[in-house]
Amino acid sequence: MEEKLFYNALAISSQGNYKALEKLRREHGSWERAWSAFRSKTDLPAKPEEAWKKIEAENISLLLPDEPGFPPLLLEIPWPPFGIYVRGTLAVQSPSLAIVGTRRATLEGKAIARGFARTLAGYRFSLISGLALGIDGEAHAGCLEGKGYTVAVLGSGLDVIHPKTNERLAMRILESGGALVSEYPLGTPPLPHRFLERHRLISGLAEGVLVVEAPAGSGALAT
């Protein structure tokens, strides 16, 4: 538990900056020692105990890579996360597939994504996507229609659902037994570069990726 407390405080203080966290971990070997060093260099560090109470109040869990329950596939990706925040039940099973695509999807693209997700849910696929408008949202919705299991990976803190129009969809995912996942601490805003960073988690939670409608330059192609 101690390492979780200090990791969470460092994640907040560094605003979820992966390179900054990597540097601290490499130089100090543990999050507790990294916190001690970080605290000596800043006047306004997050307080580990107080920050942890906020996580508990939000019914969110934090998983570190060496803990049971941390998805093993995430350890195989480039730059695996140092920790993931989870709301709901993270229980991705094989077979698993990520379905992603453009936010500016056509009606045909939306129908294709929704149909694929609905059908695959019937075959007990775990379906992963990013809760975005367009293809992502349709994939989650189709999975729910098929009574399947789905995980949404956010590019923000779990208390900052983006876009707000998908807040109800996020609640439906949780009510169905699915999960919301992020590597960012509470309060982290959805900045553009964070969506690119979260794509590696979407692909890392799944055994394959289905891209539905992604123009040149689409973030879905990064996934």
Residue pairs with C-beta under 8 A, 6 or more apart in sequence:
2 32
3 30
3 31
3 32
3 64
4 52
4 62
4 64
4 83
5 48
5 49
5 51
5 52
6 30
6 31
6 32
6 34
6 35
6 48
7 31
7 62
7 64
7 82
7 83
8 46
8 48
8 51
8 52
8 55
8 62
8 83
8 185
9 35
9 45
9 46
9 47
9 48
9 51
10 21
10 24
10 31
10 34
10 35
10 38
11 21
11 82
11 83
11 184
11 185
12 46
12 51
12 185
12 186
12 187
13 38
13 42
13 45
13 46
14 20
14 21
14 24
15 188
16 183
16 184
16 185
16 188
16 194
18 79
18 81
18 82
18 183
18 197
21 82
22 79
22 82
24 31
24 34
24 37
24 38
25 31
25 34
25 82
27 34
27 37
28 34
28 36
28 37
35 45
35 48
38 45
39 45
51 185
51 186
54 186
55 61
55 62
55 85
55 186
58 87
58 158
58 159
58 186
59 87
60 85
60 86
60 87
60 158
60 186
61 85
61 86
61 87
62 83
62 84
62 85
62 86
63 69
63 70
63 83
63 84
63 86
63 90
64 70
64 82
64 83
65 74
65 75
65 80
65 81
65 82
65 83
69 90
70 84
71 84
71 90
71 92
71 204
71 205
73 92
73 204
73 205
73 206
73 207
74 80
74 81
74 84
74 201
74 204
74 205
76 204
77 200
77 201
77 203
77 204
78 200
79 200
80 204
81 183
81 201
82 183
83 183
84 181
84 182
84 183
84 201
85 157
85 158
85 181
85 182
85 183
85 184
85 185
85 186
86 179
86 180
86 181
87 158
87 174
87 179
87 180
88 173
88 174
88 177
88 178
88 179
88 180
89 177
89 178
89 179
90 151
90 179
90 181
91 126
91 149
91 179
92 126
92 128
92 149
92 151
92 205
92 206
93 124
93 126
93 149
94 126
94 207
95 123
95 124
95 125
95 126
95 207
96 125
96 126
96 127
96 128
96 205
96 206
96 207
96 208
97 120
97 125
97 126
97 127
97 128
97 206
97 207
97 208
97 209
97 210
98 127
98 128
98 129
98 202
98 203
98 205
98 206
98 208
98 209
98 210
98 223
99 113
99 116
99 117
99 127
99 128
99 129
99 135
99 136
99 139
99 209
99 210
99 212
100 129
100 130
100 135
100 136
100 139
100 199
100 202
100 209
100 210
100 211
100 212
100 214
100 220
100 223
101 109
101 113
101 134
101 135
101 136
101 211
101 212
101 213
101 214
101 218
101 220
102 109
102 134
102 135
102 213
102 214
102 215
102 218
102 220
103 132
103 133
103 134
103 135
103 136
104 134
105 113
105 134
105 135
105 138
105 212
105 213
106 213
109 134
109 135
109 212
109 213
110 134
110 135
110 138
111 138
112 212
112 213
113 135
113 138
113 139
113 142
113 212
113 213
114 138
114 139
114 141
114 142
114 145
115 142
116 139
116 142
116 210
116 212
117 127
117 138
117 139
117 140
117 141
117 142
117 143
117 145
117 146
117 148
117 150
118 142
118 143
118 145
118 146
119 146
120 127
120 143
120 146
120 148
121 127
121 142
121 143
121 144
121 145
121 146
121 147
121 148
121 149
121 150
122 146
122 147
122 148
124 148
125 148
126 148
126 149
126 150
126 151
126 206
127 139
127 140
127 143
127 148
127 149
127 150
127 151
128 150
128 151
128 152
128 153
128 202
128 205
128 206
129 135
129 136
129 137
129 139
129 140
129 150
129 151
129 152
129 153
129 202
130 136
130 152
130 153
130 154
130 155
130 195
130 198
130 199
130 202
131 137
131 140
131 152
131 153
131 154
131 161
131 162
131 166
131 169
131 170
131 173
131 180
132 163
132 166
132 195
133 163
133 165
133 166
134 213
135 212
135 213
135 214
135 220
136 152
137 166
137 169
139 150
139 212
140 150
140 152
140 169
140 173
141 169
143 149
143 150
144 150
144 172
144 173
144 176
147 176
149 176
149 177
149 178
150 173
150 176
150 178
151 173
151 178
151 179
151 180
151 181
151 205
152 170
152 173
152 178
152 179
152 180
152 181
153 181
153 182
153 198
153 201
153 202
153 205
154 160
154 161
154 162
154 180
154 181
154 182
154 184
154 190
154 198
155 162
155 182
155 184
155 190
155 191
155 194
155 195
155 197
155 198
156 162
156 182
156 184
156 188
156 189
156 190
156 194
157 182
157 184
157 185
157 186
157 187
157 188
157 189
158 180
158 182
158 186
159 186
159 187
160 187
160 188
160 189
160 190
161 167
161 170
162 190
170 180
173 179
173 180
174 180
181 201
181 205
182 188
182 198
183 197
183 198
183 201
184 194
188 194
195 219
196 219
196 222
199 219
199 220
199 222
199 223
200 223
202 209
202 223
203 209
203 223
209 223
211 220
211 221
211 223
214 220
214 221
